[in-house]
Amino acid sequence: MMDKFMQAAIDEAKLGLEEGGIPIGSVLVYKDEIIGRGHNRRVQSGSPILHGEMDALNNAGRQPASVYKASTLYTTLSPCSMCSGTILLYGIPKLVIGENQTFQGEEALLNERGVAIEVIHSQACISLMNGFIRDKPELWNEDIGE
């Protein structure tokens, strides 16, 4: 059975795909409650920085450092260097990743800096990304900077 928080991140990813965007979703969880949710909205908003993790953090609003330091970030895909830097900047101690097969982000850096990482190898996440990369390679390459 899928963890309810990862399922919420997957639901966000699917919403992004339905909107014509890139299917990557994320939720920020504090004290067993989702305080921020989001999905990659670069295409929808014309933003260069609204990746799923950034959107979830933005939607959580301003939080005291103590909240970030006691939160877990769930994301459907291994985080890029921008999102990883934000995780480090705010001291988020735990990251749960849906999959890192289609894209390997900055997990080594996060791990080296003390972030606890769990990769669940979700077939739902892998299928979402594989379908997207197959159908819209130009959009995928733009998002990862190639």
DSSP file with accessible surface (Angstrom, degrees, kcal/mol):
  #  RESIDUE AA STRUCTURE BP1 BP2  ACC     N-H-->O    O-->H-N    N-H-->O    O-->H-N    TCO  KAPPA ALPHA  PHI   PSI    X-CA   Y-CA   Z-CA
    1    1 A M              0   0  240      0, 0.0     2,-0.2     0, 0.0     3,-0.1   0.000 360.0 360.0 360.0 137.2    0.0    0.0    0.0
    2    2 A M        -     0   0   58      1,-0.1     2,-0.0     2,-0.1     5,-0.0  -0.488 360.0-107.2 -74.2 135.0    1.2    3.5   -0.9
    3    3 A D     >  -     0   0   73     -2,-0.2     4,-2.7     1,-0.1     5,-0.2  -0.344  28.2-125.2 -55.2 137.8    2.1    5.9    1.9
    4    4 A K  H  > S+     0   0  133      1,-0.2     4,-1.7     2,-0.2    -1,-0.1   0.828 108.7  50.5 -63.1 -30.7   -0.6    8.6    2.1
    5    5 A F  H  > S+     0   0   14      2,-0.2     4,-1.9     1,-0.2    -1,-0.2   0.906 111.1  46.5 -76.1 -39.6    1.9   11.4    1.8
    6    6 A M  H  > S+     0   0    0      2,-0.2     4,-2.7     1,-0.2    -2,-0.2   0.903 110.7  54.9 -66.5 -36.3    3.6    9.9   -1.3
    7    7 A Q  H  X S+     0   0   64     -4,-2.7     4,-2.7     1,-0.2    -2,-0.2   0.909 105.9  51.6 -62.1 -38.8    0.2    9.3   -2.7
    8    8 A A  H  X S+     0   0    8     -4,-1.7     4,-2.0     2,-0.2    -1,-0.2   0.905 109.7  49.7 -63.5 -39.2   -0.6   13.0   -2.2
    9    9 A A  H  X S+     0   0    0     -4,-1.9     4,-2.3     2,-0.2    -2,-0.2   0.913 110.8  49.6 -65.5 -40.9    2.7   13.9   -4.1
   10   10 A I  H  X S+     0   0    1     -4,-2.7     4,-2.7     2,-0.2    -2,-0.2   0.912 108.1  53.7 -63.8 -41.7    1.7   11.5   -6.9
   11   11 A D  H  X S+     0   0   77     -4,-2.7     4,-2.0     1,-0.2    -1,-0.2   0.905 108.9  49.6 -59.5 -39.6   -1.8   13.2   -7.0
   12   12 A E  H  X S+     0   0   19     -4,-2.0     4,-2.3     2,-0.2    -1,-0.2   0.913 109.2  51.8 -64.1 -42.6    0.0   16.5   -7.4
   13   13 A A  H  X S+     0   0    0     -4,-2.3     4,-2.1     1,-0.2    -2,-0.2   0.925 109.7  49.2 -60.5 -43.1    2.2   15.1  -10.2
   14   14 A K  H  X S+     0   0   95     -4,-2.7     4,-2.5     1,-0.2    -1,-0.2   0.886 108.6  53.5 -64.9 -38.2   -0.9   13.9  -12.1
   15   15 A L  H  X S+     0   0   65     -4,-2.0     4,-1.8     1,-0.2    -1,-0.2   0.923 107.4  51.5 -61.6 -43.3   -2.5   17.3  -11.6
   16   16 A G  H  <>S+     0   0    0     -4,-2.3     5,-3.0     1,-0.2    -2,-0.2   0.913 109.9  49.0 -59.9 -42.7    0.5   18.9  -13.2
   17   17 A L  H ><5S+     0   0   72     -4,-2.1     3,-1.9     1,-0.2    -2,-0.2   0.929 108.7  53.1 -64.0 -43.0    0.3   16.5  -16.2
   18   18 A E  H 3<5S+     0   0  154     -4,-2.5    -1,-0.2     1,-0.3    -2,-0.2   0.828 106.0  54.8 -60.8 -31.6   -3.4   17.3  -16.6
   19   19 A E  T 3<5S-     0   0   89     -4,-1.8    -1,-0.3    -5,-0.2    -2,-0.2   0.434 126.7-101.2 -81.2  -1.5   -2.5   21.0  -16.7
   20   20 A G  T < 5S+     0   0   27     -3,-1.9    -3,-0.2     1,-0.2    -2,-0.1   0.597  86.8 113.0  91.9  11.9   -0.1   20.4  -19.5
   21   21 A G  S   <S-     0   0    0     -5,-3.0    -1,-0.2    -6,-0.2    20,-0.1  -0.198  76.7 -65.9-104.1-163.5    3.0   20.5  -17.3
   22   22 A I        -     0   0    0     18,-0.2     2,-2.3    -2,-0.1    18,-0.4  -0.732  47.8-123.0 -91.6 127.2    5.7   18.2  -16.1
   23   23 A P        +     0   0    1      0, 0.0     2,-0.4     0, 0.0   -10,-0.2  -0.393  64.9 123.9 -79.4  72.4    4.4   15.4  -13.8
   24   24 A I        -     0   0   10     -2,-2.3    16,-2.5   -11,-0.2     2,-0.3  -0.997  34.9-178.7-129.0 125.3    6.4   16.0  -10.6
   25   25 A G  E     -A   39   0A   0     -2,-0.4    51,-2.4    14,-0.2     2,-0.3  -0.861   5.4-177.8-125.4 161.0    4.7   16.5   -7.3
   26   26 A S  E     -AB  38  75A   0     12,-2.5    12,-2.4    -2,-0.3     2,-0.3  -0.993   9.4-163.8-154.4 149.9    5.7   17.2   -3.7
   27   27 A V  E     -AB  37  74A   0     47,-2.0    47,-2.9    -2,-0.3     2,-0.5  -0.996  14.9-142.3-136.8 144.2    4.3   17.7   -0.3
   28   28 A L  E     -AB  36  73A   0      8,-3.0     7,-2.8    -2,-0.3     8,-1.3  -0.926  22.4-161.6-103.9 125.4    5.8   19.1    2.9
   29   29 A V  E     +AB  34  72A   9     43,-3.1    43,-2.4    -2,-0.5     2,-0.4  -0.933  13.8 175.7-117.0 129.5    4.8   17.3    6.0
   30   30 A Y  E >  S-AB  33  71A  51      3,-2.7     3,-1.2    -2,-0.5    41,-0.1  -0.999  74.3  -9.2-132.5 127.9    5.0   18.6    9.6
   31   31 A K  T 3  S-     0   0  160     39,-0.6    -1,-0.1    -2,-0.4     3,-0.1   0.906 129.5 -54.9  49.7  47.7    3.7   16.7   12.6
   32   32 A D  T 3  S+     0   0  100      1,-0.2     2,-0.4    -3,-0.1    -1,-0.3   0.711 118.7 106.2  63.1  24.0    1.9   14.1   10.4
   33   33 A E  E <  S-A   30   0A 130     -3,-1.2    -3,-2.7   -28,-0.0     2,-0.5  -0.994  74.5-118.7-131.6 141.2    0.0   16.9    8.4
   34   34 A I  E     +A   29   0A  46     -2,-0.4    -5,-0.2    -5,-0.2     3,-0.1  -0.659  33.2 171.8 -76.0 120.3    0.6   18.2    4.9
   35   35 A I  E     +     0   0A  52     -7,-2.8     2,-0.3    -2,-0.5    -1,-0.2   0.537  68.2  20.2-105.8 -11.6    1.4   21.9    5.3
   36   36 A G  E     +A   28   0A   4     -8,-1.3    -8,-3.0    24,-0.1     2,-0.3  -0.958  62.3 179.4-155.5 138.2    2.3   22.5    1.7
   37   37 A R  E     +A   27   0A 101     -2,-0.3     2,-0.3   -10,-0.2   -10,-0.2  -0.977  15.4 144.9-137.0 150.9    1.7   20.8   -1.5
   38   38 A G  E     -A   26   0A   0    -12,-2.4   -12,-2.5    -2,-0.3     2,-0.3  -0.987  27.2-143.0-170.1 173.9    2.6   21.5   -5.1
   39   39 A H  E     -A   25   0A   9     -2,-0.3   -14,-0.2   -14,-0.2     2,-0.2  -0.950  48.0 -71.9-146.3 162.6    3.7   20.3   -8.5
   40   40 A N        +     0   0    1    -16,-2.5    11,-0.2   -18,-0.4   -18,-0.2  -0.409  50.3 169.8 -59.1 121.7    6.0   21.4  -11.2
   41   41 A R     >  +     0   0   71      9,-2.9     4,-2.5    -2,-0.2     6,-0.6   0.021  35.1 118.3-125.8  25.8    4.4   24.5  -12.7
   42   42 A R  H  >>S+     0   0   33      8,-0.5     4,-1.4     2,-0.2     5,-0.5   0.930  84.5  39.8 -58.5 -46.0    7.2   25.8  -15.0
   43   43 A V  H  45S+     0   0   60      2,-0.2    -1,-0.2     1,-0.2     3,-0.1   0.958 117.8  47.1 -68.8 -49.5    5.1   25.4  -18.1
   44   44 A Q  H  45S+     0   0   59      1,-0.2    -2,-0.2    -4,-0.2    -1,-0.2   0.847 126.3  27.3 -63.1 -38.0    1.8   26.6  -16.6
   45   45 A S  H  <5S-     0   0   56     -4,-2.5    -1,-0.2     2,-0.1    -2,-0.2   0.513  99.0-123.3-104.8  -8.3    3.2   29.7  -14.9
   46   46 A G  T  <5 +     0   0   64     -4,-1.4    -3,-0.2    -5,-0.3    -4,-0.2   0.759  61.9 148.6  70.1  22.8    6.2   30.5  -17.2
   47   47 A S      < -     0   0   24     -6,-0.6    -1,-0.2    -5,-0.5    -2,-0.1  -0.748  46.6-153.8 -94.4 137.8    8.4   30.3  -14.1
   48   48 A P  S    S+     0   0   99      0, 0.0    -1,-0.1     0, 0.0    -6,-0.1   0.610  94.5  38.3 -80.1 -10.3   12.0   29.0  -14.3
   49   49 A I  S    S+     0   0   88      1,-0.1     2,-2.5    -8,-0.1     5,-0.2   0.503  76.2 108.5-121.2  -3.0   12.0   27.9  -10.7
   50   50 A L        +     0   0   23     -3,-0.1    -9,-2.9     4,-0.1    -8,-0.5  -0.337  41.2 156.7 -83.1  67.3    8.6   26.4   -9.8
   51   51 A H     >  -     0   0   21     -2,-2.5     4,-2.7   -11,-0.2     5,-0.2  -0.333  60.9 -94.2 -73.0 169.2    9.7   22.7   -9.6
   52   52 A G  H  > S+     0   0    0      1,-0.2     4,-2.3     2,-0.2   -26,-0.3   0.909 126.0  46.1 -55.9 -45.1    7.4   20.5   -7.5
   53   53 A E  H  > S+     0   0    7      1,-0.2     4,-2.4     2,-0.2    -1,-0.2   0.908 113.3  49.2 -66.4 -40.9    9.4   20.9   -4.3
   54   54 A M  H  > S+     0   0   34      2,-0.2     4,-2.7     1,-0.2    -1,-0.2   0.899 111.2  50.1 -66.1 -39.0    9.7   24.7   -4.7
   55   55 A D  H  X S+     0   0    2     -4,-2.7     4,-2.8     2,-0.2   -18,-0.2   0.917 110.4  49.8 -65.8 -41.8    5.9   24.9   -5.4
   56   56 A A  H  X S+     0   0    0     -4,-2.3     4,-1.2    -5,-0.2    -2,-0.2   0.928 113.6  45.5 -63.0 -45.0    5.2   22.8   -2.2
   57   57 A L  H  X S+     0   0   16     -4,-2.4     4,-0.7     2,-0.2     3,-0.3   0.920 113.1  50.5 -64.7 -41.5    7.5   25.0   -0.1
   58   58 A N  H >< S+     0   0  105     -4,-2.7     3,-1.1     1,-0.2    -2,-0.2   0.920 110.0  49.9 -61.7 -42.6    6.0   28.2   -1.6
   59   59 A N  H 3< S+     0   0   89     -4,-2.8    -1,-0.2     1,-0.3    -2,-0.2   0.719 101.8  62.5 -71.8 -19.2    2.5   27.0   -0.9
   60   60 A A  H 3< S-     0   0   10     -4,-1.2    -1,-0.3    -3,-0.3    -2,-0.2   0.694 100.9-150.1 -74.1 -19.3    3.4   26.2    2.7
   61   61 A G    <<  -     0   0   34     -3,-1.1     2,-0.2    -4,-0.7    -1,-0.2  -0.096  42.5 -23.3  75.9-179.3    4.2   29.9    3.2
   62   62 A R  S    S-     0   0  247     -3,-0.1    -4,-0.0    -4,-0.1    -5,-0.0  -0.467  70.7-177.5 -66.5 129.6    6.7   31.4    5.5
   63   63 A Q        -     0   0   58     -2,-0.2    -2,-0.1     2,-0.0     2,-0.0  -0.940  30.7-102.6-127.7 151.5    7.5   29.0    8.3
   64   64 A P    >>  -     0   0   74      0, 0.0     3,-1.4     0, 0.0     4,-1.4  -0.381  37.4-111.9 -66.7 152.9    9.7   29.3   11.4
   65   65 A A  H 3> S+     0   0   59      1,-0.3     4,-2.5     2,-0.2     5,-0.2   0.852 116.6  64.5 -53.5 -35.1   13.0   27.4   11.1
   66   66 A S  H 34 S+     0   0   78      1,-0.2     4,-0.3     2,-0.2    -1,-0.3   0.824 100.0  51.9 -61.8 -30.7   11.8   25.0   13.8
   67   67 A V  H X4 S+     0   0   10     -3,-1.4     3,-1.4     2,-0.2    -1,-0.2   0.953 110.4  46.1 -70.5 -49.1    9.1   23.8   11.5
   68   68 A Y  H >< S+     0   0   17     -4,-1.4     3,-1.7     1,-0.3    -2,-0.2   0.913 108.8  56.6 -58.0 -41.6   11.4   23.1    8.6
   69   69 A K  T 3< S+     0   0  126     -4,-2.5    -1,-0.3     1,-0.3    -2,-0.2   0.587 112.4  42.0 -70.6  -7.5   13.8   21.3   10.9
   70   70 A A  T <  S+     0   0   61     -3,-1.4   -39,-0.6    -4,-0.3    -1,-0.3   0.105 100.7  97.8-121.3  20.6   11.0   18.9   12.0
   71   71 A S  E <   -B   30   0A   1     -3,-1.7    23,-0.9   -41,-0.1     2,-0.4  -0.654  58.3-144.1-110.1 164.3    9.5   18.3    8.5
   72   72 A T  E     -Bc  29  94A  29    -43,-2.4   -43,-3.1    -2,-0.2     2,-0.5  -0.990  12.4-148.0-123.9 135.3    9.7   15.7    5.9
   73   73 A L  E     -Bc  28  95A   0     21,-2.5    23,-2.7    -2,-0.4     2,-0.5  -0.910   9.5-162.5-105.0 127.2    9.6   16.5    2.2
   74   74 A Y  E     +Bc  27  96A  22    -47,-2.9   -47,-2.0    -2,-0.5     2,-0.3  -0.921  14.3 173.2-105.9 133.1    8.0   13.9   -0.2
   75   75 A T  E     -Bc  26  97A   0     21,-2.6    23,-2.9    -2,-0.5   -49,-0.2  -0.997  35.4-138.8-142.1 144.3    8.8   14.2   -3.9
   76   76 A T  E    S+     0   0A   3    -51,-2.4    23,-0.5    -2,-0.3     2,-0.3   0.717  90.3  37.4 -74.8 -19.7    7.9   12.0   -6.8
   77   77 A L  E    S- c   0  99A   4    -52,-0.3    23,-0.2    21,-0.2    -1,-0.1  -0.984  98.8 -89.3-135.8 145.3   11.3   12.4   -8.4
   78   78 A S        -     0   0    2     21,-1.7     2,-0.1    25,-0.5    -2,-0.1  -0.198  59.1-105.9 -49.0 129.6   14.9   12.7   -7.1
   79   79 A P        -     0   0    1      0, 0.0    27,-2.3     0, 0.0    -1,-0.1  -0.392  26.8-128.9 -74.9 140.2   15.5   16.5   -6.5
   80   80 A C     >  -     0   0   23     25,-0.2     4,-2.7    -2,-0.1     5,-0.2  -0.058  38.5 -89.6 -68.9-179.9   17.6   18.6   -8.8
   81   81 A S  H  > S+     0   0   81      1,-0.2     4,-2.4     2,-0.2     5,-0.2   0.875 125.9  52.2 -65.9 -36.2   20.4   20.9   -7.5
   82   82 A M  H  > S+     0   0   56      2,-0.2     4,-1.7     1,-0.2    -1,-0.2   0.957 114.5  41.0 -64.5 -48.9   18.1   23.9   -7.0
   83   83 A C  H  > S+     0   0    1      1,-0.2     4,-2.2     2,-0.2    -2,-0.2   0.888 114.5  52.5 -68.8 -36.7   15.5   21.9   -5.0
   84   84 A S  H  X S+     0   0    0     -4,-2.7     4,-2.4     1,-0.2    -1,-0.2   0.907 107.1  53.0 -63.8 -40.8   18.3   20.1   -3.1
   85   85 A G  H  X S+     0   0   34     -4,-2.4     4,-2.9    -5,-0.2    -1,-0.2   0.887 108.5  50.1 -61.1 -37.6   19.9   23.4   -2.2
   86   86 A T  H  X S+     0   0   21     -4,-1.7     4,-2.3     2,-0.2     6,-0.2   0.900 107.5  53.3 -68.7 -38.8   16.6   24.7   -0.8
   87   87 A I  H  X>S+     0   0    0     -4,-2.2     5,-2.0     1,-0.2     4,-0.6   0.937 114.3  42.9 -59.0 -44.7   16.2   21.5    1.3
   88   88 A L  H ><5S+     0   0   32     -4,-2.4     3,-0.8     2,-0.2    -2,-0.2   0.911 110.1  56.3 -68.3 -42.4   19.7   22.2    2.7
   89   89 A L  H 3<5S+     0   0  127     -4,-2.9    -2,-0.2     1,-0.3    -1,-0.2   0.905 114.8  37.6 -57.5 -42.3   19.0   26.0    3.1
   90   90 A Y  H 3<5S-     0   0   99     -4,-2.3    -1,-0.3    -5,-0.1    -2,-0.2   0.454 109.2-121.7 -94.0   0.7   16.0   25.3    5.3
   91   91 A G  T <<5 +     0   0   25     -3,-0.8    -3,-0.2    -4,-0.6   -20,-0.1   0.807  40.3 177.2  69.5  31.1   17.4   22.4    7.1
   92   92 A I      < -     0   0    2     -5,-2.0    -1,-0.2    -6,-0.2   -23,-0.2  -0.572  13.9-160.6 -68.6 119.5   14.7   19.9    6.1
   93   93 A P        +     0   0   53      0, 0.0    23,-2.9     0, 0.0     2,-0.4   0.684  62.7  44.5 -83.4 -17.4   16.1   16.7    7.8
   94   94 A K  E     -cd  72 116A  76    -23,-0.9   -21,-2.5    21,-0.2     2,-0.4  -0.988  55.3-175.0-137.8 138.6   14.2   14.0    5.8
   95   95 A L  E     -cd  73 117A   0     21,-2.9    23,-2.2    -2,-0.4     2,-0.5  -0.995   7.5-163.5-131.6 128.8   13.4   13.4    2.2
   96   96 A V  E     -cd  74 118A   4    -23,-2.7   -21,-2.6    -2,-0.4     2,-0.5  -0.975  14.5-162.0-114.4 121.6   11.2   10.6    0.7
   97   97 A I  E     -cd  75 119A   0     21,-3.2    23,-2.8    -2,-0.5    24,-0.5  -0.898  17.0-153.9-110.0 129.6   11.7   10.1   -3.0
   98   98 A G  E    S-     0   0A   0    -23,-2.9    24,-3.1    -2,-0.5     2,-0.3   0.923  77.0 -17.4 -66.0 -45.9    9.3    8.3   -5.2
   99   99 A E  E     -c   77   0A   0    -23,-0.5   -21,-1.7    22,-0.2    -1,-0.3  -0.986  38.8-173.9-160.9 153.5   11.9    7.3   -7.8
  100  100 A N        +     0   0   28     -2,-0.3   -23,-0.1   -23,-0.2    -1,-0.1   0.080  67.5  95.3-133.3  20.9   15.4    8.1   -9.0
  101  101 A Q  S    S+     0   0  128      1,-0.1     3,-0.2     3,-0.1   -24,-0.0   0.888  89.6  39.3 -81.2 -41.5   15.5    5.9  -12.0
  102  102 A T  S    S+     0   0   30      1,-0.3     2,-0.3     0, 0.0    -1,-0.1   0.738 134.1  14.5 -82.5 -22.4   14.5    8.4  -14.7
  103  103 A F        -     0   0   50    -23,-0.0     2,-0.7    -4,-0.0   -25,-0.5  -0.922  64.3-153.7-153.8 126.0   16.6   11.2  -13.0
  104  104 A Q        -     0   0  111     -2,-0.3    -4,-0.1    -3,-0.2    -3,-0.1  -0.898  25.5-176.5-101.8 108.2   19.3   11.0  -10.4
  105  105 A G        -     0   0   12     -2,-0.7     2,-0.7   -25,-0.1     3,-0.4   0.216  48.8 -55.8 -83.3-148.2   19.4   14.3   -8.5
  106  106 A E  S  > S+     0   0   78    -27,-2.3     4,-2.3     1,-0.2     5,-0.2  -0.181  79.2 133.8 -92.5  42.2   21.7   15.5   -5.8
  107  107 A E  H  >  +     0   0   24     -2,-0.7     4,-2.9     1,-0.2     5,-0.2   0.871  69.7  55.9 -61.2 -37.2   21.1   12.7   -3.4
  108  108 A A  H  > S+     0   0   76     -3,-0.4     4,-2.8     2,-0.2    -1,-0.2   0.932 109.7  46.0 -62.1 -44.6   24.8   12.2   -2.7
  109  109 A L  H  > S+     0   0   58      2,-0.2     4,-1.9     1,-0.2    -2,-0.2   0.935 114.1  47.9 -62.6 -46.8   25.1   15.9   -1.6
  110  110 A L  H  <>S+     0   0    0     -4,-2.3     5,-2.6     2,-0.2    -2,-0.2   0.930 113.6  47.5 -60.3 -44.8   22.0   15.7    0.6
  111  111 A N  H ><5S+     0   0  110     -4,-2.9     3,-1.9     1,-0.2    -2,-0.2   0.926 110.0  52.6 -62.6 -44.4   23.2   12.5    2.2
  112  112 A E  H 3<5S+     0   0  156     -4,-2.8    -1,-0.2     1,-0.3    -2,-0.2   0.836 108.2  52.3 -60.3 -32.7   26.7   13.9    2.8
  113  113 A R  T 3<5S-     0   0  154     -4,-1.9    -1,-0.3    -5,-0.2    -2,-0.2   0.283 126.5 -98.2 -91.4   9.1   25.0   16.9    4.5
  114  114 A G  T < 5S+     0   0   63     -3,-1.9     2,-0.4     1,-0.3    -3,-0.2   0.525  71.0 146.6  94.3   6.5   23.0   14.7    6.8
  115  115 A V      < -     0   0    7     -5,-2.6     2,-0.5    -6,-0.2    -1,-0.3  -0.632  48.3-129.3 -78.3 129.2   19.6   14.5    5.2
  116  116 A A  E     -d   94   0A  53    -23,-2.9   -21,-2.9    -2,-0.4     2,-0.4  -0.687  30.2-164.3 -77.5 125.6   17.9   11.2    5.7
  117  117 A I  E     -d   95   0A  47     -2,-0.5     2,-0.4   -23,-0.2   -21,-0.2  -0.949  16.2-176.0-120.5 133.7   16.8    9.9    2.3
  118  118 A E  E     -d   96   0A  92    -23,-2.2   -21,-3.2    -2,-0.4     2,-0.6  -0.994   6.9-165.1-125.9 121.3   14.4    7.1    1.5
  119  119 A V  E     -d   97   0A  32     -2,-0.4   -21,-0.2   -23,-0.2   -20,-0.1  -0.941   3.6-173.7-105.3 122.9   13.9    6.1   -2.1
  120  120 A I        -     0   0   53    -23,-2.8   -22,-0.2    -2,-0.6   -21,-0.1   0.548  27.2-136.7 -98.1  -5.5   10.7    3.9   -2.5
  121  121 A H        -     0   0  113    -24,-0.5     2,-0.3     1,-0.2   -22,-0.2   0.922  28.2-163.1  52.9  50.0   11.1    3.0   -6.2
  122  122 A S     >  -     0   0    8    -24,-3.1     4,-2.4     1,-0.2    -1,-0.2  -0.494  19.0-152.3 -69.4 124.0    7.4    3.6   -6.9
  123  123 A Q  H  > S+     0   0  124     -2,-0.3     4,-2.8     1,-0.2     5,-0.2   0.862  97.6  57.8 -64.2 -33.4    6.2    2.1  -10.1
  124  124 A A  H  > S+     0   0   45      1,-0.2     4,-2.1     2,-0.2    -1,-0.2   0.928 108.9  44.6 -62.3 -43.4    3.6    4.8  -10.3
  125  125 A C  H  > S+     0   0    2      2,-0.2     4,-2.2     1,-0.2    -2,-0.2   0.918 113.9  49.3 -66.9 -43.9    6.2    7.5  -10.2
  126  126 A I  H  X S+     0   0    5     -4,-2.4     4,-3.0     1,-0.2     5,-0.2   0.935 112.0  48.7 -61.5 -45.2    8.5    5.7  -12.7
  127  127 A S  H  X S+     0   0   65     -4,-2.8     4,-2.4     1,-0.2     5,-0.2   0.904 109.2  52.7 -63.5 -42.0    5.6    5.2  -15.1
  128  128 A L  H  X S+     0   0   26     -4,-2.1     4,-2.0    -5,-0.2    -1,-0.2   0.941 115.0  40.8 -57.9 -49.0    4.5    8.8  -14.9
  129  129 A M  H  X S+     0   0    3     -4,-2.2     4,-3.1     2,-0.2     5,-0.3   0.917 113.2  52.2 -70.5 -42.5    8.0   10.1  -15.8
  130  130 A N  H  X S+     0   0   72     -4,-3.0     4,-2.2     1,-0.2    -1,-0.2   0.921 111.8  47.5 -60.4 -42.5    8.7    7.5  -18.5
  131  131 A G  H  X S+     0   0   13     -4,-2.4     4,-2.5    -5,-0.2    -1,-0.2   0.920 114.4  46.7 -63.7 -42.3    5.5    8.3  -20.3
  132  132 A F  H  X S+     0   0    6     -4,-2.0     4,-3.1    -5,-0.2    -2,-0.2   0.938 112.0  48.9 -65.8 -46.7    6.1   12.0  -20.0
  133  133 A I  H  < S+     0   0   43     -4,-3.1    -1,-0.2     1,-0.2    -2,-0.2   0.901 114.1  47.8 -62.1 -38.5    9.8   11.7  -21.2
  134  134 A R  H  < S+     0   0  174     -4,-2.2    -1,-0.2    -5,-0.3    -2,-0.2   0.928 119.2  38.3 -66.1 -44.2    8.6    9.6  -24.2
  135  135 A D  H  < S+     0   0  101     -4,-2.5    -2,-0.2     1,-0.2    -1,-0.2   0.794 131.7  21.9 -81.7 -30.5    5.8   11.9  -25.1
  136  136 A K     X  +     0   0   76     -4,-3.1     4,-2.1    -5,-0.2     3,-0.4  -0.421  64.0 156.3-137.8  62.2    7.4   15.3  -24.5
  137  137 A P  H  > S+     0   0   56      0, 0.0     4,-2.8     0, 0.0     5,-0.2   0.855  76.0  57.0 -60.3 -33.0   11.2   14.9  -24.6
  138  138 A E  H  > S+     0   0  120      1,-0.2     4,-1.9     2,-0.2     5,-0.1   0.900 108.6  46.2 -66.9 -37.6   11.8   18.6  -25.5
  139  139 A L  H  > S+     0   0   26     -3,-0.4     4,-2.2     2,-0.2    -1,-0.2   0.908 113.1  49.7 -69.5 -41.8    9.9   19.8  -22.4
  140  140 A W  H  X S+     0   0   16     -4,-2.1     4,-2.0     2,-0.2    -2,-0.2   0.942 111.0  49.1 -61.7 -46.1   11.8   17.3  -20.2
  141  141 A N  H  <>S+     0   0   61     -4,-2.8     5,-3.2     1,-0.2     4,-0.4   0.883 110.4  51.5 -64.8 -35.3   15.1   18.4  -21.6
  142  142 A E  H ><5S+     0   0  105     -4,-1.9     3,-0.9    -5,-0.2    -1,-0.2   0.921 109.1  51.0 -64.9 -41.3   14.2   22.0  -21.0
  143  143 A D  H 3<5S+     0   0   15     -4,-2.2    -2,-0.2     1,-0.3    -1,-0.2   0.854 114.1  42.1 -67.8 -35.1   13.3   21.3  -17.4
  144  144 A I  T 3<5S-     0   0   47     -4,-2.0    -1,-0.3    -5,-0.1    -2,-0.2   0.346 117.7-110.4 -95.7   6.6   16.5   19.5  -16.6
  145  145 A G  T < 5       0   0   67     -3,-0.9    -3,-0.2    -4,-0.4    -4,-0.1   0.816 360.0 360.0  78.5  31.9   18.6   22.1  -18.5
  146  146 A E      <       0   0  169     -5,-3.2    -1,-0.2    -6,-0.2    -2,-0.1  -0.744 360.0 360.0-108.1 360.0   19.8   20.1  -21.5
